[in-house]
Amino acid sequence: MEATIIAPEKEQSAKTLTTVIYALYAASFLIGITAIVAIVMNYVKKEDVAGTFLESHFRWQIRTFWFGLLWGAIGVITYFFVIGWLILMANGIWIIYRIVKGWLRLNDNKPMYAA
């Protein structure tokens, strides 16, 4: 994928937005609705980061949301069995890992790998 060159101030604005979205995902552990706000922002602003290194972060965030929701639903469905608790715990750890990994790579101005 060839990176698109955008004005530095526009890139900084998009990077700040990406940071805010990571923060909203992190805040969702305390206030669940922030994940909904974050995923809406991902889809609304997706075109603004197309072709930049930030596009990979948006893809990372979107996949984190949907796979986290899927495994969260599976965990809730199987909650009364021991496996449900394990799924929910593993899902929470996985989501935290994805938020931290993404935030660190964003801070270093690096794209996310395909995931």
MARNU-291071 format. One record per atom (N, C-alpha, C): atom name; residue number from 1; x, y, z. Coordinates in nm, 2 decimals. Layout:
# MARNU-291071
<pt atom="CA" seq="NUM" x="X" y="Y" z="Z"/>
...
# end
This chain:
# MARNU-291071
<pt atom="N" seq="1" x="0.08" y="-0.12" z="0.00"/>
<pt atom="CA" seq="1" x="0.00" y="0.00" z="0.00"/>
<pt atom="C" seq="1" x="0.09" y="0.12" z="0.00"/>
<pt atom="N" seq="2" x="0.06" y="0.21" z="-0.09"/>
<pt atom="CA" seq="2" x="0.14" y="0.34" z="-0.10"/>
<pt atom="C" seq="2" x="0.08" y="0.44" z="-0.01"/>
<pt atom="N" seq="3" x="0.16" y="0.51" z="0.07"/>
<pt atom="CA" seq="3" x="0.11" y="0.60" z="0.17"/>
<pt atom="C" seq="3" x="0.08" y="0.74" z="0.10"/>
<pt atom="N" seq="4" x="-0.03" y="0.79" z="0.13"/>
<pt atom="CA" seq="4" x="-0.07" y="0.92" z="0.08"/>
<pt atom="C" seq="4" x="0.00" y="1.03" z="0.17"/>
<pt atom="N" seq="5" x="0.04" y="1.14" z="0.10"/>
<pt atom="CA" seq="5" x="0.10" y="1.25" z="0.17"/>
<pt atom="C" seq="5" x="0.00" y="1.35" z="0.20"/>
<pt atom="N" seq="6" x="-0.02" y="1.39" z="0.32"/>
<pt atom="CA" seq="6" x="-0.11" y="1.49" z="0.36"/>
<pt atom="C" seq="6" x="-0.04" y="1.60" z="0.44"/>
<pt atom="N" seq="7" x="-0.10" y="1.72" z="0.44"/>
<pt atom="CA" seq="7" x="-0.04" y="1.83" z="0.51"/>
<pt atom="C" seq="7" x="-0.01" y="1.79" z="0.66"/>
<pt atom="N" seq="8" x="0.10" y="1.84" z="0.71"/>
<pt atom="CA" seq="8" x="0.14" y="1.81" z="0.85"/>
<pt atom="C" seq="8" x="0.03" y="1.84" z="0.95"/>
<pt atom="N" seq="9" x="-0.04" y="1.95" z="0.94"/>
<pt atom="CA" seq="9" x="-0.14" y="1.99" z="1.04"/>
<pt atom="C" seq="9" x="-0.26" y="1.90" z="1.03"/>
<pt atom="N" seq="10" x="-0.29" y="1.86" z="0.91"/>
<pt atom="CA" seq="10" x="-0.40" y="1.77" z="0.89"/>
<pt atom="C" seq="10" x="-0.37" y="1.63" z="0.94"/>
<pt atom="N" seq="11" x="-0.24" y="1.58" z="0.92"/>
<pt atom="CA" seq="11" x="-0.20" y="1.46" z="0.98"/>
<pt atom="C" seq="11" x="-0.20" y="1.46" z="1.13"/>
<pt atom="N" seq="12" x="-0.16" y="1.57" z="1.19"/>
<pt atom="CA" seq="12" x="-0.15" y="1.58" z="1.33"/>
<pt atom="C" seq="12" x="-0.30" y="1.58" z="1.39"/>
<pt atom="N" seq="13" x="-0.39" y="1.64" z="1.32"/>
<pt atom="CA" seq="13" x="-0.53" y="1.64" z="1.36"/>
<pt atom="C" seq="13" x="-0.59" y="1.50" z="1.35"/>
<pt atom="N" seq="14" x="-0.55" y="1.43" z="1.24"/>
<pt atom="CA" seq="14" x="-0.60" y="1.29" z="1.23"/>
<pt atom="C" seq="14" x="-0.53" y="1.20" z="1.33"/>
<pt atom="N" seq="15" x="-0.41" y="1.22" z="1.37"/>
<pt atom="CA" seq="15" x="-0.34" y="1.14" z="1.47"/>
<pt atom="C" seq="15" x="-0.41" y="1.17" z="1.61"/>
<pt atom="N" seq="16" x="-0.44" y="1.29" z="1.63"/>
<pt atom="CA" seq="16" x="-0.51" y="1.33" z="1.76"/>
<pt atom="C" seq="16" x="-0.64" y="1.26" z="1.77"/>
<pt atom="N" seq="17" x="-0.72" y="1.26" z="1.66"/>
<pt atom="CA" seq="17" x="-0.84" y="1.19" z="1.65"/>
<pt atom="C" seq="17" x="-0.82" y="1.04" z="1.68"/>
<pt atom="N" seq="18" x="-0.72" y="0.98" z="1.62"/>
<pt atom="CA" seq="18" x="-0.69" y="0.84" z="1.64"/>
<pt atom="C" seq="18" x="-0.66" y="0.81" z="1.79"/>
<pt atom="N" seq="19" x="-0.59" y="0.90" z="1.85"/>
<pt atom="CA" seq="19" x="-0.56" y="0.89" z="1.99"/>
<pt atom="C" seq="19" x="-0.69" y="0.90" z="2.08"/>
<pt atom="N" seq="20" x="-0.78" y="0.99" z="2.04"/>
<pt atom="CA" seq="20" x="-0.90" y="1.00" z="2.11"/>
<pt atom="C" seq="20" x="-0.98" y="0.87" z="2.10"/>
<pt atom="N" seq="21" x="-0.98" y="0.81" z="1.98"/>
<pt atom="CA" seq="21" x="-1.06" y="0.69" z="1.96"/>
<pt atom="C" seq="21" x="-1.00" y="0.58" z="2.05"/>
<pt atom="N" seq="22" x="-0.86" y="0.57" z="2.06"/>
<pt atom="CA" seq="22" x="-0.81" y="0.47" z="2.15"/>
<pt atom="C" seq="22" x="-0.85" y="0.49" z="2.29"/>
<pt atom="N" seq="23" x="-0.85" y="0.62" z="2.33"/>
<pt atom="CA" seq="23" x="-0.89" y="0.66" z="2.47"/>
<pt atom="C" seq="23" x="-1.04" y="0.62" z="2.49"/>
<pt atom="N" seq="24" x="-1.12" y="0.64" z="2.39"/>
<pt atom="CA" seq="24" x="-1.26" y="0.60" z="2.41"/>
<pt atom="C" seq="24" x="-1.28" y="0.45" z="2.42"/>
<pt atom="N" seq="25" x="-1.20" y="0.37" z="2.35"/>
<pt atom="CA" seq="25" x="-1.20" y="0.23" z="2.36"/>
<pt atom="C" seq="25" x="-1.16" y="0.19" z="2.50"/>
<pt atom="N" seq="26" x="-1.05" y="0.25" z="2.55"/>
<pt atom="CA" seq="26" x="-1.00" y="0.22" z="2.68"/>
<pt atom="C" seq="26" x="-1.10" y="0.26" z="2.79"/>
<pt atom="N" seq="27" x="-1.17" y="0.37" z="2.77"/>
<pt atom="CA" seq="27" x="-1.27" y="0.42" z="2.87"/>
<pt atom="C" seq="27" x="-1.39" y="0.33" z="2.87"/>
<pt atom="N" seq="28" x="-1.41" y="0.25" z="2.77"/>
<pt atom="CA" seq="28" x="-1.53" y="0.16" z="2.76"/>
<pt atom="C" seq="28" x="-1.52" y="0.05" z="2.87"/>
<pt atom="N" seq="29" x="-1.41" y="0.03" z="2.93"/>
<pt atom="CA" seq="29" x="-1.40" y="-0.07" z="3.04"/>
<pt atom="C" seq="29" x="-1.48" y="-0.01" z="3.16"/>
<pt atom="N" seq="30" x="-1.49" y="0.12" z="3.17"/>
<pt atom="CA" seq="30" x="-1.56" y="0.18" z="3.28"/>
<pt atom="C" seq="30" x="-1.70" y="0.23" z="3.24"/>
<pt atom="N" seq="31" x="-1.70" y="0.29" z="3.12"/>
<pt atom="CA" seq="31" x="-1.83" y="0.34" z="3.06"/>
<pt atom="C" seq="31" x="-1.85" y="0.28" z="2.93"/>
<pt atom="N" seq="32" x="-1.92" y="0.17" z="2.92"/>
<pt atom="CA" seq="32" x="-1.93" y="0.09" z="2.80"/>
<pt atom="C" seq="32" x="-1.98" y="0.17" z="2.67"/>
<pt atom="N" seq="33" x="-2.06" y="0.27" z="2.69"/>
<pt atom="CA" seq="33" x="-2.11" y="0.34" z="2.57"/>
<pt atom="C" seq="33" x="-2.00" y="0.41" z="2.49"/>
<pt atom="N" seq="34" x="-1.88" y="0.44" z="2.55"/>
<pt atom="CA" seq="34" x="-1.77" y="0.50" z="2.47"/>
<pt atom="C" seq="34" x="-1.72" y="0.42" z="2.36"/>
<pt atom="N" seq="35" x="-1.73" y="0.29" z="2.37"/>
<pt atom="CA" seq="35" x="-1.69" y="0.20" z="2.26"/>
<pt atom="C" seq="35" x="-1.78" y="0.22" z="2.14"/>
<pt atom="N" seq="36" x="-1.91" y="0.25" z="2.16"/>
<pt atom="CA" seq="36" x="-2.01" y="0.27" z="2.05"/>
<pt atom="C" seq="36" x="-1.97" y="0.41" z="1.99"/>
<pt atom="N" seq="37" x="-1.94" y="0.51" z="2.07"/>
<pt atom="CA" seq="37" x="-1.90" y="0.64" z="2.01"/>
<pt atom="C" seq="37" x="-1.77" y="0.62" z="1.93"/>
<pt atom="N" seq="38" x="-1.68" y="0.54" z="1.98"/>
<pt atom="CA" seq="38" x="-1.55" y="0.52" z="1.91"/>
<pt atom="C" seq="38" x="-1.57" y="0.45" z="1.77"/>
<pt atom="N" seq="39" x="-1.65" y="0.35" z="1.77"/>
<pt atom="CA" seq="39" x="-1.67" y="0.27" z="1.64"/>
<pt atom="C" seq="39" x="-1.74" y="0.36" z="1.54"/>
<pt atom="N" seq="40" x="-1.84" y="0.44" z="1.59"/>
<pt atom="CA" seq="40" x="-1.90" y="0.54" z="1.50"/>
<pt atom="C" seq="40" x="-1.80" y="0.63" z="1.44"/>
<pt atom="N" seq="41" x="-1.72" y="0.69" z="1.53"/>
<pt atom="CA" seq="41" x="-1.61" y="0.78" z="1.48"/>
<pt atom="C" seq="41" x="-1.52" y="0.71" z="1.38"/>
<pt atom="N" seq="42" x="-1.48" y="0.58" z="1.41"/>
<pt atom="CA" seq="42" x="-1.40" y="0.51" z="1.31"/>
<pt atom="C" seq="42" x="-1.46" y="0.51" z="1.17"/>
<pt atom="N" seq="43" x="-1.59" y="0.48" z="1.16"/>
<pt atom="CA" seq="43" x="-1.65" y="0.46" z="1.03"/>
<pt atom="C" seq="43" x="-1.67" y="0.60" z="0.97"/>
<pt atom="N" seq="44" x="-1.71" y="0.70" z="1.05"/>
<pt atom="CA" seq="44" x="-1.74" y="0.84" z="0.99"/>
<pt atom="C" seq="44" x="-1.61" y="0.90" z="0.94"/>
<pt atom="N" seq="45" x="-1.50" y="0.88" z="1.01"/>
<pt atom="CA" seq="45" x="-1.37" y="0.95" z="0.97"/>
<pt atom="C" seq="45" x="-1.28" y="0.86" z="0.89"/>
<pt atom="N" seq="46" x="-1.32" y="0.74" z="0.86"/>
<pt atom="CA" seq="46" x="-1.23" y="0.64" z="0.79"/>
<pt atom="C" seq="46" x="-1.18" y="0.70" z="0.66"/>
<pt atom="N" seq="47" x="-1.26" y="0.77" z="0.58"/>
<pt atom="CA" seq="47" x="-1.21" y="0.83" z="0.45"/>
<pt atom="C" seq="47" x="-1.10" y="0.93" z="0.47"/>
<pt atom="N" seq="48" x="-1.11" y="1.00" z="0.58"/>
<pt atom="CA" seq="48" x="-1.01" y="1.11" z="0.61"/>
<pt atom="C" seq="48" x="-0.87" y="1.05" z="0.63"/>
<pt atom="N" seq="49" x="-0.85" y="0.93" z="0.67"/>
<pt atom="CA" seq="49" x="-0.72" y="0.87" z="0.69"/>
<pt atom="C" seq="49" x="-0.68" y="0.77" z="0.58"/>
<pt atom="N" seq="50" x="-0.77" y="0.75" z="0.48"/>
<pt atom="CA" seq="50" x="-0.74" y="0.66" z="0.38"/>
<pt atom="C" seq="50" x="-0.61" y="0.69" z="0.31"/>
<pt atom="N" seq="51" x="-0.52" y="0.58" z="0.30"/>
<pt atom="CA" seq="51" x="-0.39" y="0.60" z="0.23"/>
<pt atom="C" seq="51" x="-0.28" y="0.64" z="0.32"/>
<pt atom="N" seq="52" x="-0.31" y="0.67" z="0.45"/>
<pt atom="CA" seq="52" x="-0.21" y="0.72" z="0.54"/>
<pt atom="C" seq="52" x="-0.18" y="0.60" z="0.64"/>
<pt atom="N" seq="53" x="-0.07" y="0.62" z="0.72"/>
<pt atom="CA" seq="53" x="-0.04" y="0.51" z="0.81"/>
<pt atom="C" seq="53" x="-0.15" y="0.50" z="0.92"/>
<pt atom="N" seq="54" x="-0.23" y="0.60" z="0.93"/>
<pt atom="CA" seq="54" x="-0.34" y="0.60" z="1.03"/>
<pt atom="C" seq="54" x="-0.45" y="0.51" z="0.99"/>
<pt atom="N" seq="55" x="-0.46" y="0.48" z="0.86"/>
<pt atom="CA" seq="55" x="-0.56" y="0.39" z="0.81"/>
<pt atom="C" seq="55" x="-0.55" y="0.25" z="0.87"/>
<pt atom="N" seq="56" x="-0.43" y="0.21" z="0.89"/>
<pt atom="CA" seq="56" x="-0.40" y="0.08" z="0.95"/>
<pt atom="C" seq="56" x="-0.45" y="0.08" z="1.10"/>
<pt atom="N" seq="57" x="-0.44" y="0.19" z="1.17"/>
<pt atom="CA" seq="57" x="-0.48" y="0.20" z="1.31"/>
<pt atom="C" seq="57" x="-0.64" y="0.19" z="1.31"/>
<pt atom="N" seq="58" x="-0.70" y="0.26" z="1.22"/>
<pt atom="CA" seq="58" x="-0.85" y="0.25" z="1.21"/>
<pt atom="C" seq="58" x="-0.89" y="0.11" z="1.19"/>
<pt atom="N" seq="59" x="-0.83" y="0.04" z="1.09"/>
<pt atom="CA" seq="59" x="-0.86" y="-0.10" z="1.07"/>
<pt atom="C" seq="59" x="-0.84" y="-0.18" z="1.19"/>
<pt atom="N" seq="60" x="-0.73" y="-0.16" z="1.27"/>
<pt atom="CA" seq="60" x="-0.70" y="-0.23" z="1.39"/>
<pt atom="C" seq="60" x="-0.81" y="-0.20" z="1.50"/>
<pt atom="N" seq="61" x="-0.85" y="-0.08" z="1.51"/>
<pt atom="CA" seq="61" x="-0.95" y="-0.04" z="1.61"/>
<pt atom="C" seq="61" x="-1.09" y="-0.10" z="1.57"/>
<pt atom="N" seq="62" x="-1.12" y="-0.10" z="1.44"/>
<pt atom="CA" seq="62" x="-1.25" y="-0.16" z="1.40"/>
<pt atom="C" seq="62" x="-1.25" y="-0.31" z="1.42"/>
<pt atom="N" seq="63" x="-1.15" y="-0.37" z="1.39"/>
<pt atom="CA" seq="63" x="-1.14" y="-0.52" z="1.41"/>
<pt atom="C" seq="63" x="-1.14" y="-0.55" z="1.56"/>
<pt atom="N" seq="64" x="-1.07" y="-0.47" z="1.64"/>
<pt atom="CA" seq="64" x="-1.07" y="-0.49" z="1.78"/>
<pt atom="C" seq="64" x="-1.22" y="-0.49" z="1.84"/>
<pt atom="N" seq="65" x="-1.29" y="-0.39" z="1.79"/>
<pt atom="CA" seq="65" x="-1.43" y="-0.37" z="1.84"/>
<pt atom="C" seq="65" x="-1.51" y="-0.49" z="1.80"/>
<pt atom="N" seq="66" x="-1.51" y="-0.53" z="1.67"/>
<pt atom="CA" seq="66" x="-1.61" y="-0.63" z="1.63"/>
<pt atom="C" seq="66" x="-1.57" y="-0.77" z="1.68"/>
<pt atom="N" seq="67" x="-1.44" y="-0.80" z="1.68"/>
<pt atom="CA" seq="67" x="-1.40" y="-0.93" z="1.74"/>
<pt atom="C" seq="67" x="-1.42" y="-0.93" z="1.89"/>
<pt atom="N" seq="68" x="-1.39" y="-0.82" z="1.96"/>
<pt atom="CA" seq="68" x="-1.42" y="-0.81" z="2.10"/>
<pt atom="C" seq="68" x="-1.57" y="-0.83" z="2.13"/>
<pt atom="N" seq="69" x="-1.65" y="-0.77" z="2.05"/>
<pt atom="CA" seq="69" x="-1.80" y="-0.78" z="2.06"/>
<pt atom="C" seq="69" x="-1.84" y="-0.93" z="2.04"/>
<pt atom="N" seq="70" x="-1.79" y="-0.99" z="1.94"/>
<pt atom="CA" seq="70" x="-1.82" y="-1.13" z="1.91"/>
<pt atom="C" seq="70" x="-1.78" y="-1.22" z="2.03"/>
<pt atom="N" seq="71" x="-1.66" y="-1.21" z="2.07"/>
<pt atom="CA" seq="71" x="-1.61" y="-1.30" z="2.18"/>
<pt atom="C" seq="71" x="-1.68" y="-1.26" z="2.31"/>
<pt atom="N" seq="72" x="-1.71" y="-1.13" z="2.33"/>
<pt atom="CA" seq="72" x="-1.79" y="-1.09" z="2.45"/>
<pt atom="C" seq="72" x="-1.93" y="-1.16" z="2.45"/>
<pt atom="N" seq="73" x="-1.99" y="-1.16" z="2.33"/>
<pt atom="CA" seq="73" x="-2.12" y="-1.22" z="2.32"/>
<pt atom="C" seq="73" x="-2.12" y="-1.37" z="2.35"/>
<pt atom="N" seq="74" x="-2.01" y="-1.44" z="2.29"/>
<pt atom="CA" seq="74" x="-1.99" y="-1.58" z="2.32"/>
<pt atom="C" seq="74" x="-1.97" y="-1.60" z="2.47"/>
<pt atom="N" seq="75" x="-1.89" y="-1.52" z="2.53"/>
<pt atom="CA" seq="75" x="-1.86" y="-1.53" z="2.67"/>
<pt atom="C" seq="75" x="-1.99" y="-1.51" z="2.76"/>
<pt atom="N" seq="76" x="-2.08" y="-1.42" z="2.72"/>
<pt atom="CA" seq="76" x="-2.20" y="-1.40" z="2.79"/>
<pt atom="C" seq="76" x="-2.29" y="-1.52" z="2.77"/>
<pt atom="N" seq="77" x="-2.30" y="-1.57" z="2.65"/>
<pt atom="CA" seq="77" x="-2.39" y="-1.68" z="2.63"/>
<pt atom="C" seq="77" x="-2.35" y="-1.80" z="2.71"/>
<pt atom="N" seq="78" x="-2.22" y="-1.82" z="2.72"/>
<pt atom="CA" seq="78" x="-2.17" y="-1.94" z="2.80"/>
<pt atom="C" seq="78" x="-2.12" y="-1.90" z="2.94"/>
<pt atom="N" seq="79" x="-2.17" y="-1.79" z="2.99"/>
<pt atom="CA" seq="79" x="-2.13" y="-1.74" z="3.12"/>
<pt atom="C" seq="79" x="-2.16" y="-1.84" z="3.24"/>
<pt atom="N" seq="80" x="-2.26" y="-1.91" z="3.23"/>
<pt atom="CA" seq="80" x="-2.30" y="-2.00" z="3.34"/>
<pt atom="C" seq="80" x="-2.22" y="-2.13" z="3.34"/>
<pt atom="N" seq="81" x="-2.13" y="-2.14" z="3.24"/>
<pt atom="CA" seq="81" x="-2.04" y="-2.25" z="3.23"/>
<pt atom="C" seq="81" x="-1.90" y="-2.19" z="3.26"/>
<pt atom="N" seq="82" x="-1.81" y="-2.26" z="3.31"/>
<pt atom="CA" seq="82" x="-1.68" y="-2.21" z="3.34"/>
<pt atom="C" seq="82" x="-1.61" y="-2.15" z="3.22"/>
<pt atom="N" seq="83" x="-1.64" y="-2.21" z="3.10"/>
<pt atom="CA" seq="83" x="-1.58" y="-2.16" z="2.98"/>
<pt atom="C" seq="83" x="-1.61" y="-2.01" z="2.95"/>
<pt atom="N" seq="84" x="-1.74" y="-1.97" z="2.98"/>
<pt atom="CA" seq="84" x="-1.78" y="-1.83" z="2.96"/>
<pt atom="C" seq="84" x="-1.69" y="-1.73" z="3.04"/>
<pt atom="N" seq="85" x="-1.66" y="-1.76" z="3.16"/>
<pt atom="CA" seq="85" x="-1.58" y="-1.68" z="3.24"/>
<pt atom="C" seq="85" x="-1.44" y="-1.66" z="3.18"/>
<pt atom="N" seq="86" x="-1.39" y="-1.78" z="3.14"/>
<pt atom="CA" seq="86" x="-1.26" y="-1.78" z="3.08"/>
<pt atom="C" seq="86" x="-1.25" y="-1.70" z="2.94"/>
<pt atom="N" seq="87" x="-1.36" y="-1.72" z="2.87"/>
<pt atom="CA" seq="87" x="-1.37" y="-1.64" z="2.74"/>
<pt atom="C" seq="87" x="-1.37" y="-1.49" z="2.77"/>
<pt atom="N" seq="88" x="-1.46" y="-1.45" z="2.86"/>
<pt atom="CA" seq="88" x="-1.47" y="-1.31" z="2.90"/>
<pt atom="C" seq="88" x="-1.34" y="-1.25" z="2.95"/>
<pt atom="N" seq="89" x="-1.27" y="-1.33" z="3.03"/>
<pt atom="CA" seq="89" x="-1.14" y="-1.28" z="3.09"/>
<pt atom="C" seq="89" x="-1.04" y="-1.27" z="2.97"/>
<pt atom="N" seq="90" x="-1.03" y="-1.37" z="2.89"/>
<pt atom="CA" seq="90" x="-0.93" y="-1.37" z="2.78"/>
<pt atom="C" seq="90" x="-0.97" y="-1.26" z="2.68"/>
<pt atom="N" seq="91" x="-1.09" y="-1.23" z="2.66"/>
<pt atom="CA" seq="91" x="-1.13" y="-1.13" z="2.57"/>
<pt atom="C" seq="91" x="-1.09" y="-0.99" z="2.62"/>
<pt atom="N" seq="92" x="-1.11" y="-0.97" z="2.75"/>
<pt atom="CA" seq="92" x="-1.07" y="-0.84" z="2.82"/>
<pt atom="C" seq="92" x="-0.93" y="-0.82" z="2.80"/>
<pt atom="N" seq="93" x="-0.85" y="-0.92" z="2.83"/>
<pt atom="CA" seq="93" x="-0.70" y="-0.91" z="2.82"/>
<pt atom="C" seq="93" x="-0.66" y="-0.88" z="2.68"/>
<pt atom="N" seq="94" x="-0.72" y="-0.95" z="2.58"/>
<pt atom="CA" seq="94" x="-0.69" y="-0.93" z="2.44"/>
<pt atom="C" seq="94" x="-0.72" y="-0.79" z="2.39"/>
<pt atom="N" seq="95" x="-0.84" y="-0.73" z="2.44"/>
<pt atom="CA" seq="95" x="-0.88" y="-0.60" z="2.40"/>
<pt atom="C" seq="95" x="-0.78" y="-0.50" z="2.46"/>
<pt atom="N" seq="96" x="-0.74" y="-0.52" z="2.59"/>
<pt atom="CA" seq="96" x="-0.64" y="-0.43" z="2.65"/>
<pt atom="C" seq="96" x="-0.51" y="-0.43" z="2.57"/>
<pt atom="N" seq="97" x="-0.46" y="-0.55" z="2.54"/>
<pt atom="CA" seq="97" x="-0.34" y="-0.57" z="2.46"/>
<pt atom="C" seq="97" x="-0.35" y="-0.49" z="2.33"/>
<pt atom="N" seq="98" x="-0.46" y="-0.50" z="2.26"/>
<pt atom="CA" seq="98" x="-0.48" y="-0.43" z="2.13"/>
<pt atom="C" seq="98" x="-0.48" y="-0.28" z="2.14"/>
<pt atom="N" seq="99" x="-0.54" y="-0.23" z="2.25"/>
<pt atom="CA" seq="99" x="-0.54" y="-0.09" z="2.27"/>
<pt atom="C" seq="99" x="-0.40" y="-0.04" z="2.30"/>
<pt atom="N" seq="100" x="-0.33" y="-0.11" z="2.39"/>
<pt atom="CA" seq="100" x="-0.20" y="-0.07" z="2.43"/>
<pt atom="C" seq="100" x="-0.10" y="-0.08" z="2.31"/>
<pt atom="N" seq="101" x="-0.11" y="-0.19" z="2.24"/>
<pt atom="CA" seq="101" x="-0.02" y="-0.21" z="2.13"/>
<pt atom="C" seq="101" x="-0.04" y="-0.10" z="2.02"/>
<pt atom="N" seq="102" x="-0.17" y="-0.07" z="1.99"/>
<pt atom="CA" seq="102" x="-0.20" y="0.03" z="1.89"/>
<pt atom="C" seq="102" x="-0.16" y="0.17" z="1.94"/>
<pt atom="N" seq="103" x="-0.18" y="0.20" z="2.06"/>
<pt atom="CA" seq="103" x="-0.15" y="0.33" z="2.11"/>
<pt atom="C" seq="103" x="0.01" y="0.35" z="2.11"/>
<pt atom="N" seq="104" x="0.08" y="0.25" z="2.15"/>
<pt atom="CA" seq="104" x="0.23" y="0.26" z="2.14"/>
<pt atom="C" seq="104" x="0.28" y="0.28" z="2.00"/>
<pt atom="N" seq="105" x="0.23" y="0.21" z="1.91"/>
<pt atom="CA" seq="105" x="0.27" y="0.22" z="1.77"/>
<pt atom="C" seq="105" x="0.23" y="0.36" z="1.71"/>
<pt atom="N" seq="106" x="0.11" y="0.40" z="1.75"/>
<pt atom="CA" seq="106" x="0.07" y="0.54" z="1.71"/>
<pt atom="C" seq="106" x="0.16" y="0.64" z="1.76"/>
<pt atom="N" seq="107" x="0.20" y="0.63" z="1.89"/>
<pt atom="CA" seq="107" x="0.29" y="0.72" z="1.95"/>
<pt atom="C" seq="107" x="0.43" y="0.73" z="1.88"/>
<pt atom="N" seq="108" x="0.46" y="0.62" z="1.82"/>
<pt atom="CA" seq="108" x="0.59" y="0.61" z="1.74"/>
<pt atom="C" seq="108" x="0.57" y="0.64" z="1.59"/>
<pt atom="N" seq="109" x="0.45" y="0.68" z="1.56"/>
<pt atom="CA" seq="109" x="0.42" y="0.71" z="1.42"/>
<pt atom="C" seq="109" x="0.44" y="0.59" z="1.33"/>
<pt atom="N" seq="110" x="0.41" y="0.48" z="1.37"/>
<pt atom="CA" seq="110" x="0.42" y="0.35" z="1.30"/>
<pt atom="C" seq="110" x="0.28" y="0.30" z="1.27"/>
<pt atom="N" seq="111" x="0.27" y="0.24" z="1.15"/>
<pt atom="CA" seq="111" x="0.14" y="0.17" z="1.12"/>
<pt atom="C" seq="111" x="0.12" y="0.04" z="1.19"/>
<pt atom="N" seq="112" x="0.00" y="0.00" z="1.20"/>
<pt atom="CA" seq="112" x="-0.03" y="-0.14" z="1.25"/>
<pt atom="C" seq="112" x="0.00" y="-0.24" z="1.14"/>
<pt atom="N" seq="113" x="0.03" y="-0.36" z="1.18"/>
<pt atom="CA" seq="113" x="0.04" y="-0.46" z="1.08"/>
<pt atom="C" seq="113" x="-0.10" y="-0.51" z="1.05"/>
<pt atom="N" seq="114" x="-0.11" y="-0.59" z="0.95"/>
<pt atom="CA" seq="114" x="-0.24" y="-0.65" z="0.91"/>
<pt atom="C" seq="114" x="-0.28" y="-0.74" z="1.02"/>
<pt atom="N" seq="115" x="-0.40" y="-0.72" z="1.07"/>
<pt atom="CA" seq="115" x="-0.44" y="-0.81" z="1.18"/>
<pt atom="C" seq="115" x="-0.59" y="-0.82" z="1.17"/>
# end
